[in-house]
Amino acid sequence: MKRKHTVNTHPLQSKEWENFRNAWGNKILLSDYGLITLHRIPFTKYWIGIFEKGPKPSAKMLLDLKKVGKENDLIFIKLEPNVPIKVGGEWCIVDSEKESIHHTLSPKHNVFPGKTLFTPTTFWIDLKKSEEDLMKSFSGKTRYNIRLAQKHGVKVVEDSSPKAFQKYLQLTFETTKRQGFHAHTPKYHKLMWKHLHKNPVANGQQPIAHLLTATYNNEVITTWILFAYKGVLYYPYGASSDKYKEVMANNLMMWEAIKFGKKLGLSTFDLWGREPGKGFTRFKEGYNPEVIEFLGSWDLVIHPALYKIYRAAETIRWAFLKMRSKL
């Protein structure tokens, strides 16, 4: 199917991301509203559609997506619109918009609250501010750690060489093993890098993906992949060594990433998620970002009976996984 939609404000709705997901093996649907990835329910002919970071839903959009869903044997389509509704705890949409959204995202249109994929809130840093004003806004501890890293001679540069990318892969899997969380495979990261960094360069365009490295004592100890897309810098992937934690390379990396976004002429730095209470969330909070709340996660149900069975099975599966994790 040819790409039709023109309303796309997020790298996960870009042509480059579409090509990457195709190469990864996902079945892709291109609606008039955005890119939908399909995920098969094992041992059945049915699929789930995932529509991440699309536009604000309308009644017509939901009607059109239901038609697409029926034509492609989708049980439901998960919607996570790229639509901020609160900034710093304050509503950023007017009452009429709230009423319209409430009316649209309702059982009347077979739409129900769903399990989240992205965190429902994130952090934004305003890159339009001067470097001086940004630095003043950081916590005292954060400013101290940035200066400490500089004093130790930590150097942060953009380095998108094959050698730097291999170091990124190495540190990624060291980090996941150390911290005990899931990460995508090396193949996934290599394909992502190929389509979001290498290919656009070959076509004479600015790439979406960039790699920053922090070096200390002649060793790369921190690597971050950043996305730059339509005026916004994103921080989706990062990894660091367990060595030399005392030199505070991550603090300097964040500051240099902010300056990198400003150098590219971007207006906002999206820190890609917020999980209250987590250590890395506290790290991000030191840079005085604004808390942004999005419209949330919603399931557009195509086959109600099958959806009920799916949700019941998911509840049992997650309960089992949680129980196993405690054994």
Stockholm file with secondary structure:
# STOCKHOLM 1.0

chainA/1-327         MKRKHTVNTHPLQSKEWENFRNAWGNKILLSDYGLITLHRIPFTKYWIGIFEKGPKPSAKMLLDLKKVGKENDLIFIKLEPNVPIKVGGEWCIVDSEKESIHHTLSPKHNVFPGKTLFTPTTFWIDLKKSEEDLMKSFSGKTRYNIRLAQKHGVKVVEDSSPKAFQKYLQLTFETTKRQGFHAHTPKYHKLMWKHLHKNPVANGQQPIAHLLTATYNNEVITTWILFAYKGVLYYPYGASSDKYKEVMANNLMMWEAIKFGKKLGLSTFDLWGREPGKGFTRFKEGYNPEVIEFLGSWDLVIHPALYKIYRAAETIRWAFLKMRSKL
#=GR chainA/1-327 SS CCCCCCCCCSGGGSHHHHHHHHHHTCEEEECSSCEEEEEECTTSSCEEEEEESCCCCCHHHHHHHHHHHHHTTEEEEEEECCCEEEETTEECSCHHHHHHHHHHSSGGGTEEECCCSSCSEEEEEETTSCHHHHHHHSCHHHHHHHHHHHHHTCEEEECCSHHHHHHHHHHHHHHHHHHTCCCCCHHHHHHHHIIIIIHHHHTTSCCSEEEEEEEETTEEEEEEEEEEETTEEEEEEEEECSTTGGGCHHHHHHHHHHHHHHHTTCSEEECSCCCTTCHHHHHHHTTCCEEEEECCCEEEESSHHHHHHHHHHHHHHHHHHHHHHHC
#=GC SS_cons         CCCCCCCCCSGGGSHHHHHHHHHHTCEEEECSSCEEEEEECTTSSCEEEEEESCCCCCHHHHHHHHHHHHHTTEEEEEEECCCEEEETTEECSCHHHHHHHHHHSSGGGTEEECCCSSCSEEEEEETTSCHHHHHHHSCHHHHHHHHHHHHHTCEEEECCSHHHHHHHHHHHHHHHHHHTCCCCCHHHHHHHHIIIIIHHHHTTSCCSEEEEEEEETTEEEEEEEEEEETTEEEEEEEEECSTTGGGCHHHHHHHHHHHHHHHTTCSEEECSCCCTTCHHHHHHHTTCCEEEEECCCEEEESSHHHHHHHHHHHHHHHHHHHHHHHC
//
